[in-house]
Amino acid sequence: MSDDYLHKEYPKQFDRDAFWQQIKRTVNGKPVSEQDIQMIVDQISGALRFRPGDVLLDLGCGNAALASYLFDSISEYHGVDFSEYLVGVAREFFSIPGKTHFYCGDAVEATLEFPEASRITQVLVYGVISYLSADSVSTLLKTIGSQYGACERIFIGNVPDKKKAADFFQRRNVVDYRLDDPQSPIGVWWRADEFVVLGEACGFNVDIMTMPNDFYGAGYRFDVLMTRPV
């Protein structure tokens, strides 16, 4: 399955308001529960510690259905996604004049060229980091570390755990799988310590977080919080 199909064509088969199916936030094809969504929101909010004046950059925002839960906690939101369709859905359903801004483009390229870089206080990358190559992730973090001086925290969520990959595929009777291919269905699997090394090299402290055991993806994913030292 090509990267273009998975992220650009796949969402188009669903109704415009079938937000979770569009971005594959599903279990066995069905949207995850509101309880699961709230757990994600609580994890992000608790990690990023939003204040009323925060300006959030959301890389790989998709249709912004998840981000919309955060809008009341921040001053301004900038979402980037390379699917024109999903950005269109975000603009149709989740725009708040003067507060939300949606852009269509590559996450890494957008970060390199983002005109509001100096104003961003928090960065969110949820559910999409595995669809970037390791080199792209490194470039992304180096750019934020060097060009986003006001950015205090980066939250990278729903990262596939390489240490759990063998068990994940064995339970599904899959013997032919790839762990380092961003165009595979799950993308690149990571070890937690790899993010620690990358983050510290870019000047951030790094904490590895997990979700509650009853979260649908808890068994094989983790989250990463990077904070700039005070």
C-alpha positions in Angstrom: 0.0 0.0 0.0 1.6 3.2 -1.1 2.0 6.2 1.2 -0.2 8.3 -1.1 -3.1 5.8 -1.0 -2.9 5.3 2.8 -3.0 8.9 3.7 -4.5 10.7 0.7 -6.9 8.3 -1.1 -8.0 6.0 1.8 -9.9 8.8 3.7 -12.0 9.7 0.7 -14.1 6.5 0.9 -15.8 7.7 4.1 -18.4 10.3 4.7 -17.1 13.8 5.3 -18.1 13.6 9.0 -16.8 10.0 9.5 -13.8 11.6 11.2 -12.2 8.6 13.0 -12.5 6.2 10.0 -10.9 8.8 7.8 -7.7 8.8 9.9 -7.9 5.1 10.8 -8.4 5.7 14.5 -10.4 2.5 14.6 -10.4 -1.0 16.0 -11.5 -3.7 13.5 -12.8 -1.0 11.2 -15.0 0.6 13.9 -14.3 4.0 15.4 -12.5 3.9 18.7 -14.6 4.7 21.8 -15.1 8.2 23.2 -13.4 6.9 26.3 -10.3 6.1 24.2 -10.4 9.6 22.5 -10.7 11.2 25.9 -7.7 9.2 27.2 -5.6 10.6 24.3 -6.8 14.1 24.9 -5.9 13.8 28.7 -2.5 12.4 27.9 -1.7 15.2 25.4 -3.1 17.9 27.7 -1.3 16.6 30.8 2.0 16.4 28.9 1.9 19.7 27.1 0.5 21.6 30.1 -1.4 24.1 28.0 -1.7 27.7 29.1 -4.2 30.3 27.7 -1.5 32.0 25.6 -0.1 28.9 24.0 0.4 28.6 20.2 0.2 25.0 19.1 1.7 23.5 15.9 0.1 20.2 15.0 2.1 18.2 12.5 0.1 15.6 10.6 -3.1 17.0 11.9 -5.3 15.0 9.6 -8.9 16.3 9.8 -8.3 18.0 13.1 -11.0 16.0 14.9 -8.6 15.1 17.7 -7.0 18.6 17.9 -10.5 20.1 18.2 -10.6 18.8 21.8 -7.6 21.1 22.6 -8.8 24.3 21.1 -10.4 25.7 24.3 -7.0 25.3 26.1 -4.9 27.4 23.7 -4.7 30.8 22.1 -3.9 29.7 18.5 -3.7 26.5 16.5 -1.7 25.7 13.4 -2.3 22.3 11.8 -0.3 20.8 8.9 -1.2 17.8 6.8 -0.3 16.6 3.3 -3.7 15.3 2.5 -5.7 18.1 0.8 -8.9 16.1 1.5 -8.3 15.9 5.2 -7.3 19.6 5.4 -10.5 20.4 3.6 -12.5 18.4 6.2 -10.6 20.2 9.0 -11.5 23.6 7.4 -15.1 22.6 6.9 -15.9 21.3 10.4 -13.3 22.6 12.8 -12.3 26.1 11.8 -12.5 28.9 14.3 -11.9 32.3 12.7 -8.8 34.0 14.0 -7.8 30.9 16.1 -7.3 27.9 13.8 -5.1 27.8 10.7 -4.8 24.8 8.4 -2.1 24.2 5.8 -1.6 21.4 3.2 2.0 20.3 3.0 4.7 17.9 4.1 5.3 18.0 7.8 9.1 18.2 7.7 9.2 20.8 4.8 6.5 22.9 6.5 8.5 22.9 9.8 11.6 24.1 8.0 9.8 26.9 6.2 7.1 27.8 8.8 6.7 31.6 9.0 5.3 31.5 12.5 8.1 29.4 14.0 9.2 32.0 16.6 5.7 32.1 18.1 5.1 28.4 18.5 5.2 27.3 22.2 4.1 23.6 21.8 4.4 21.0 19.1 2.1 18.0 18.7 2.9 15.0 16.4 0.2 12.4 17.1 -0.2 9.1 15.3 2.0 10.0 12.3 5.6 9.9 13.4 5.9 6.3 12.1 5.1 7.4 8.6 8.3 9.5 8.5 11.7 8.0 7.9 14.2 8.0 10.7 16.2 10.7 8.9 13.1 12.9 8.5 12.3 12.6 12.2 15.9 13.6 13.0 15.6 16.6 10.7 12.3 17.6 12.2 13.6 17.5 15.8 16.8 19.4 14.9 14.7 22.1 13.2 12.4 22.6 16.2 15.4 22.6 18.5 17.3 25.2 16.6 14.6 27.4 15.0 11.6 27.3 17.4 13.1 29.1 20.3 9.8 29.6 22.1 8.8 25.9 21.9 8.9 24.5 25.3 7.4 21.0 24.7 7.0 18.5 22.0 4.5 15.6 22.3 5.0 12.6 20.0 2.1 10.2 20.4 1.2 6.7 19.5 4.6 5.4 18.5 4.9 1.7 17.5 7.2 0.0 20.0 9.8 -2.0 18.2 10.3 -4.2 21.3 6.7 -5.3 21.0 6.6 -5.8 17.3 7.3 -9.6 17.2 4.5 -10.3 19.6 2.2 -8.0 17.8 2.6 -9.8 14.4 2.8 -13.3 15.9 -0.6 -12.7 17.5 -2.0 -11.9 14.1 -0.2 -14.8 12.3 1.9 -12.4 10.2 5.3 -13.7 9.4 6.4 -11.2 6.7 6.6 -7.7 8.1 8.8 -4.6 7.9 9.8 -2.5 10.9 11.7 0.3 9.1 9.4 1.2 6.2 7.4 4.4 6.6 5.1 3.2 3.7 4.1 0.0 5.4 0.6 -0.1 7.0 2.0 0.7 10.5 5.1 2.5 9.4 8.4 2.6 11.2 8.6 0.9 14.7 10.9 2.6 17.2 12.7 1.8 20.4 12.1 4.3 23.2 15.8 4.8 23.7 16.2 5.9 20.1 13.9 8.9 20.9 15.9 9.6 24.0 19.1 9.9 22.0 17.5 12.0 19.2 15.8 14.4 21.6 18.8 14.9 23.8 21.0 15.6 20.8 18.6 18.4 19.9 18.7 19.9 23.3 15.6 18.4 24.9 15.0 16.4 28.0 13.0 13.2 27.1 10.4 11.3 29.0 8.8 8.1 27.7 5.1 7.7 28.6 2.5 5.0 28.2 -1.3 5.0 28.1 -3.6 3.3 30.6 -3.8 -0.5 30.2 -7.4 -0.3 28.9 -6.5 2.0 26.1 -6.9 0.3 22.7 -3.3 0.7 21.6 -1.6 0.4 25.0 0.0 -3.0 24.4 2.3 -2.0 21.6 2.7 1.8 21.5 4.3 4.5 23.6 4.4 8.3 23.7 7.3 10.7 23.9 7.5 14.0 25.7 10.4 16.3 25.0 10.9 19.4 27.1 13.4 22.2 26.7 15.5 22.6 29.8 14.7 25.7 31.8 
